[in-house]
């Protein structure tokens, strides 16, 4: 969990604090950790709780913003679904709390202070544990009929392919997310393929990538060190990511695609290959008008956007 104390007028991040999520301990522990990390950020920013205008939360899943509920989240435990997250936190903190999808929040951050500022039609895609997306249309977030638009991670890139965390088959997230990359590496290590990552994964278990010791940092360092296994897996993930980007370009015809998240930030190879292949494979007319860039706000996209959205919903800013 990353919390930040934000000045929404200037976009300045006054302070940040982090806590491990540990969702396996259930919703009560998650509530307690969120409250803890909020208090840490406030204290580090030398402010008081009474000075907060609003609190925004970006959660990795499909949310009901009006009721403050997490509806579905393939990468989070079912015990969190339906829990009154926003209301519980509002009662604890004594300030308005609003819940949003995490990439919707990141898109708002990039739209206000980052790579999407001044652009009316763009798509944001963040690649991390899973893959999420958000759509901006005529300068406003487009949420779709059930407020879940942008789930590019669950578009199909391989019919009847790998099983995704959501239970579907062949989804982009099952091929190009950090979870997918780590799972593939662990599988190759189990088969005996050589890699410098063998040192930290002596007993690789591809069925449990969530508890692997292979982080984005290790992936980045392995690629830089010339590790052929890791580079091959990253190239394959980028190839599938490009397929997802081609679908976005051909179908939606955006002026801009912003790529962010831990995988994009840590792996230049992933970003450069996915970008190049997408522009090579997309239809000639829409690809001439689209730019594919990295998120400008790095890991702060989400906390900046959550703050902006929360203040808008609370009526503090327009």
N, C-alpha and C positions, 0 to 999 in steps of 0.2 A: 504494500500500500504506500502510495506517495501522496502526501498532503502539502498544500502550499497556502500561504497567506498572500493574497493577491490585491493589488491596487488596480481595480478595473478601469480607472480613468487612463492610466499610463501603460498598463500591461506589465508593470513591474512586479516581479516575484520577490516579496519581502523576506520570506523564509520558507524553508521546506523541511519536512521530517518524513522518515520512513519507518514502516513496521512490516514484519513478515505477516502474510495473510493467514496461513494455517487454517484453511477452510474445513479441514477434516475434523476440527474440534467443534463444529456446529455453529449455528447462527448467533448464539449468545456470546461466544468468544469473538466472532467477527464484529458484532456491535461494540464490544468492549475495546477491541483494537482500533476501530475507526475513531471512537471517542478519544482514545489515548493519543493517536497520531494527530488529531485535530488540536488537542490541547498542547502538544509539543510544538506544533507549527506556530500557534498563537504566542506561546511563551518565547520561542526563539525570535519571533518578530517583535518582541517587546510591546505586545498589545494585550488588551483584555477581552474576554469573551463578549462583554457587552458592546464592544466596538464593531462586531461582525454585522454586516448588512444581510448576509445570507450564506448558506453553505450549499455547494453543489457536489454531487457524487457522480462519477462516471463508472458504470459497472459493465463488465464484459458479458453482455447478453441482451435479450429482448426485454424491454421494460415498459411498464405503464407509468408514464411520467405523472399523469393526473392523480393517481392513487399512491405513487411512490413504491411500486412493487416490482420485483424482479420476476418476470414471467417464465423465461426459459434461458438456460445458460449451459451449453454443452461442456464448458470447461470449469464449471463450478458445481458443488454438490447439490443434490435435490433439496436438501434441508433448508437451503436459502430461498427457494422458490416460494413466492407468496408471502414471505415475511414482510411485515410493515416497516421496511427499512427506513424510509424517509421520516415517517411519523415518530418512530421510536427515537431516532436521533434528534429530531426537532424537540421532543419532550425533554430529552437529556440535556441538550445544549441551550434550550430557550431561545432559539432563533430559527427562521424559516430554513428548511432543508428540502432540496429538490433532487430527484434521481433521474439520471439520463444514461443512455447507452454510452460506453466509453469512447467509441470512435465518433459518435455524434458530438461529444464534448470536445474531442481533439479537433474535429472539423471547425467547431465554433472558435476555438483558439486560433487556428490557422487562418480562418476567415477574418478575424478581427485584428490580429497582430502579426500574422505570419505569411506564408507563401500564397494564401488565398485572398489576401487583402486587395480589394479593388477588382476582383474577378467575380463575375456573376454566375457562371456555370462551371462547376468543377466537382470532382469526385475525390474523396480522401480514402485511402486504404492503409490500414496499419497491420503490420505483420509481426506477431509475437507468439505467445502461447497458441493462439488461434489467429484467424484473419477476420478483421471487421472492416466495414466501410460506411461511408455516409455520402449523401448527395446534396449539393447546393444547386438550386435552380432559380434563376432570376434574383440572385442575392439572398435567397431564403432557403433554409433547410427543407428538403422534400422528404416526408416520412412515409408516404404510401397510405393505403387504405386501413391498415392495422398498426401504423406507426413503427413498422419494422423494415422499411426500405433500406437498402444498402448492404444486405447480408451477402456480400460477394464471396465470402469464405465458404458459403454453402451453395454456390453455383457449381454445376457439374462440368468437370474438365476431362473425365474418363468414365464413359458409360459402364456401369457394373464394376467400377474400380474398387479401390480400397474403402474400407469402412471408416466413416468419419466419426468423430466424437458425438455427433448428434444422432447417430444411427443410420444416416443415409450413406449411399455409396458414391464414390468417385468425386467427392467434393474437393474444391481447391484447397481447403484447409488440411485435408488428409495428405496433401502432396507438398505444400509450400510453406507451412507454418514451422515455427521452431520445434514444436512437438513432433511434426512429421520428419524434420531433418534429423533430430536426435534419435527418433525411433529407427530410421534407416541406418544411421551410423552404428547404433547398438546391434542391429541385426547383422551387419557386415563384420563387426568385431567378434560376435559370437561364432561366425563362420570361419574366423581365423585370419581375417584380413589385417594387415599391419597398419598401425596408426600410432601417433604419439599420444592419442587419447586412451590407449590401452593402459597407460600408467594410472589414470584416475578411474578407469572402468575395468578392473580385472575380472569382474563377473557380470558382463553386460546382460541386461534384461530388456529386450525390445518391447515386451508387453507392459513395461512400466516406465515410460520415458519421463513422466512427471517427477520421479524421484531420482533421475539420473544426476550425476555430478557434472555433466557437460552443460555449461552455461554459454550464453552468447559470447562472453569473453574468451572462453576456451575455443569456441568455434573460430572466432576471429584470429586468435593467435595461431591456431593450427593451419589455417589457410595461408597466413603470412609466412609460416615456416615451411610451406611447400608440401603439406600433408596431402597426398594424392587421394586418399579415401574421402577426407572431409571436403576437398575441392570438388570431387566428382558428385558427392551428394548435394552440395550447394548448387552446382551447375544444374542438376536435375530439378531441384526445387525452383530455381530461377526459370527454367524452361516451362514448367507448369504455371508459375506466376505470370509469365508472359502470355500464356493462353488465356488466363483470366483477364488480363489487361486488354488483350485483343477483343474479347467479348464486350468489355466496357466501351472501348473506342468505337467499335462497329455499331453497337446497339444504341448507346446514349449520345455519342458524338460530343463529348465535353471539350472545352477549351483547355482544360488543365486537369491533370491527375497528380495528386500529392501522395507520395509514398512515405510512410513513417513506421514507427515501431522499432522494437529492439533488434530484429533481424536486419531490417534496412539500415539502421544506424551502425550496426557492428560489422556488417559484411558488404564491403564495396563490390565484391564479385557478384553477389546476389543482385544488388541494385543495378549495376551496369549491364549485366547480361539480360535481366528481365526487361529493362528499358529498351535496349537495342533490339532484342528479338520481337518485342511487342510492336515497335515502330516498323520493323521489317515485314511483319506478318499481317498487320492490320490493312483494311481497305485503303486504297491510295488517297481518296478524297478526305475522309475524316482524319487520317494520320497527318495530313499536311497542316492541320489546324490545331493539333493537340500538343501540349508540352507535358512531359513527365518529369517531375522534380521531387527532391527530398523535402520532407517537412522542415520548416525553418526553425521551429521552436524546440526541436529535439524532445526530450522527455517531459518538457513543461507544456506541451500542446494540450494535454488532457486537463491539467489543473487550471490553466488559464481559461480554457473553454468552459469548464464546469462552473467556474466563478462567474463568467459572463452570462451564461444561461441561467444560473440561479438568481442573479441580480435582476435579469429581465423578467423572470417568472415572479419574483417578489415585488416587481414594480419599482425597483430602485433606479434602474437605467432603462432607456428606451430600447 
